[in-house]
């Protein structure tokens, strides 16, 4: 059975992941308590920015892991209600060589994002 060996993250990436996780946990806690704007949106945006930093740090050495972080950044942008940036991120990911299953998932995610943009424009 072939197993992909985990990429040994640098101290910088581990620190960024830790910081991002803190932002996400706090934002999700706020959301759970009914906070859907303000601080929760700011924290999701900060997490998205960190995901982008991580993706850029990984892009040359570990492209597939970088793609996962770019998709995660898009997810954070969506949770921050920044649908246009999320859509742009997903469009870019779809230009990359990615496995078929991930491509299908990203395309599905992209459709949800476009639906949110359409709803916002109509509402």
Secondary structure, DSSP 8 states (H G I E B T S, - for coil): ----------HHHHHHHHHHHHHHHHHHHHHHTT--STHHHHHHHHHHHHHHHHHHHHTTT-HHHHHHHHHHHHHHHHHTT-HHHHHHHHHHHTTS---HHHHHHHHHHHHHHHHHHHHHHH-
